[in-house]
């Protein structure tokens, strides 16, 4: 996930999956619709063997395109499942998990509810921080606060940041604010015109010149 401030890239967040095999064709369609840097795989609860096998199936489809595959949590199976790293929600959880990921794997930090949390994550080894990601109940900070946090980080810190967009217009605004990567979540998988149209619209928004 090498970053260049001038060009934001896409970071796709899957739905919560208990059957990854049936999702792979949809995912591959999405990956072909824009410049995707990473995929965050969200897995429904299961035993470790099932989680590992589900991850391996997705890893094959993602990594052959030179795209990073990250697990949402489940840091204990990242290496065994062949993922490139994990996204950990909450600064306490990140602090507990980073030693299982670093230095071989990507350690991403989300659920950062303050500037202080973000700075602590960056100072303790986060490879990126994410702003605007929903909590477990689907709630997230107001978008103007997410924009402000992305701009603050981009102006101050070299570590990449991800801004979480809930539609294409937000994707463009987060890119203009300085996000290295823009995360696209549930809305792209349920878009009325299909996932290709959803990802392509976000990709176009990222390419719009900064006013």
C-alpha positions in Angstrom: 0.0 0.0 0.0 2.5 2.6 -1.1 1.0 6.0 -1.1 1.3 9.2 -3.2 -0.5 12.2 -1.8 -1.4 13.5 -5.3 -3.4 10.4 -6.3 -5.9 8.8 -4.0 -6.6 5.1 -4.5 -9.5 2.9 -3.5 -9.8 0.6 -0.5 -12.8 -1.8 -0.8 -14.6 -3.1 2.3 -16.5 -6.3 1.8 -19.9 -7.1 3.4 -19.8 -9.3 6.5 -19.4 -12.7 4.8 -20.0 -16.3 5.8 -19.6 -17.6 2.2 -16.7 -16.1 0.5 -16.7 -18.5 -2.4 -20.0 -17.2 -3.8 -18.8 -13.6 -3.4 -15.5 -13.9 -5.3 -17.0 -13.2 -8.8 -18.7 -10.0 -7.5 -15.4 -9.0 -5.8 -13.4 -9.5 -9.0 -15.9 -7.4 -10.9 -15.4 -4.6 -8.4 -11.6 -4.9 -8.6 -11.7 -4.3 -12.3 -13.7 -1.1 -12.0 -11.1 1.2 -10.5 -7.6 1.6 -9.1 -8.0 -0.6 -6.0 -5.0 -0.7 -3.6 -6.5 -2.9 -0.9 -9.5 -5.1 0.1 -10.7 -5.3 3.7 -12.3 -8.7 4.2 -15.0 -8.8 6.9 -15.8 -12.4 8.0 -18.8 -13.6 10.0 -17.9 -15.6 13.2 -16.7 -19.1 12.7 -14.0 -21.5 13.9 -10.4 -20.7 13.0 -10.2 -23.4 10.3 -13.3 -22.0 8.5 -12.0 -18.4 8.8 -8.6 -19.4 7.4 -10.1 -21.3 4.4 -12.5 -18.4 3.6 -9.6 -16.0 3.7 -7.4 -18.2 1.5 -10.1 -18.3 -1.2 -10.3 -14.5 -1.3 -6.6 -14.0 -1.1 -6.1 -15.9 -4.4 -8.5 -13.6 -6.3 -7.2 -10.4 -4.7 -3.4 -10.8 -4.6 -3.0 -12.0 -8.1 -4.0 -8.5 -9.1 -1.2 -7.0 -6.9 -3.8 -5.8 -4.4 -3.3 -6.1 -0.6 -5.8 -8.3 1.3 -6.4 -7.2 4.9 -8.6 -9.0 7.5 -11.0 -7.0 9.7 -9.6 -8.2 13.0 -8.7 -11.9 13.3 -5.1 -11.0 13.7 -4.3 -14.5 15.0 -4.9 -16.1 11.5 -3.4 -13.4 9.2 -0.1 -15.3 8.5 -1.7 -18.7 8.3 -4.4 -17.5 6.0 -2.0 -15.7 3.7 -3.4 -12.2 4.2 -1.2 -9.2 3.9 -2.2 -7.7 7.2 -5.2 -6.7 9.4 -7.3 -3.7 10.2 -7.8 -3.3 13.9 -10.6 -1.2 15.4 -9.9 0.8 18.6 -6.7 2.1 19.9 -6.6 -0.5 22.8 -7.2 -3.4 20.4 -4.5 -2.0 18.1 -2.0 -1.7 20.9 -2.6 -5.4 21.8 -2.5 -6.7 18.3 0.3 -4.8 16.6 3.1 -7.1 17.9 1.4 -10.1 16.1 1.5 -8.2 12.8 4.7 -6.1 12.7 7.0 -6.0 11.0 6.0 -8.6 8.4 2.3 -7.7 7.9 0.3 -4.5 7.4 -1.2 -3.1 10.7 -4.0 -0.7 10.0 -5.8 1.3 12.8 -9.5 2.3 12.7 -12.2 3.3 15.2 -10.1 6.3 16.2 -12.5 8.6 17.9 -10.0 11.5 18.6 -6.9 13.1 17.3 -5.1 11.7 20.2 -6.0 8.1 19.3 -4.8 8.7 15.8 -1.5 10.1 16.9 -1.0 7.2 19.3 -1.7 4.7 16.5 0.8 6.4 14.3 3.5 6.7 16.9 3.1 3.0 17.8 3.5 1.5 14.4 0.3 1.8 12.4 0.9 1.5 8.6 -2.2 3.6 8.1 -5.0 5.2 10.1 -8.7 5.3 9.0 -11.1 8.1 9.6 -14.9 7.9 9.3 -15.3 4.1 9.6 -18.7 3.1 11.1 -18.8 1.5 14.5 -20.3 -2.0 15.2 -23.8 -0.4 15.2 -23.2 1.3 11.8 -22.8 4.8 13.3 -20.0 7.1 12.3 -18.9 10.7 13.0 -20.5 13.5 11.0 -18.9 13.8 7.5 -17.6 17.3 8.1 -15.6 16.0 11.1 -14.2 13.2 8.9 -13.1 15.7 6.3 -11.5 17.9 8.9 -9.7 14.9 10.5 -8.4 13.7 7.1 -7.1 17.2 6.2 -5.5 17.6 9.6 -3.7 14.3 9.3 -2.6 14.8 5.6 -1.2 18.2 6.4 0.7 17.0 9.5 1.7 13.3 9.2 3.5 11.2 6.5 1.8 7.9 7.5 -1.0 7.3 5.0 -4.7 7.8 6.0 -7.9 6.3 4.7 -11.1 8.2 4.6 -14.3 6.2 4.7 -16.9 7.3 2.1 -20.6 6.3 2.1 -21.2 7.5 -1.5 -19.2 8.7 -4.5 -19.6 12.4 -3.7 -17.9 11.8 -0.3 -15.1 9.9 -2.0 -14.2 12.9 -4.1 -14.3 15.2 -1.1 -12.1 13.0 1.0 -9.6 12.8 -1.9 -9.6 16.6 -2.1 -9.0 16.7 1.7 -5.8 14.6 1.2 -6.8 11.0 1.9 -4.2 8.6 0.4 -6.9 5.9 0.2 -10.7 6.2 0.1 -12.7 3.3 1.6 -15.9 2.2 -0.1 -18.2 0.0 2.0 -21.7 -1.6 1.9 -23.2 0.9 -0.5 -21.1 -0.3 -3.5 -22.4 -3.9 -3.1 -26.0 -2.8 -3.0 -25.9 0.0 -5.6 -29.0 -0.1 -7.9 -26.8 0.1 -11.0 -24.4 -2.6 -9.8 -21.0 -2.8 -8.2 -19.1 -1.8 -11.4 -21.1 1.4 -11.7 -20.6 2.2 -8.0 -16.8 1.7 -8.0 -16.4 3.5 -11.3 -18.3 6.5 -10.0 -16.1 6.7 -7.0 -13.0 6.3 -9.1 -14.1 9.2 -11.3 -14.7 11.3 -8.2 -11.1 10.6 -7.0 -9.8 11.8 -10.4 -11.5 15.1 -10.3 -9.1 18.0 -9.9 -8.9 19.8 -6.6 -10.7 23.1 -6.9 
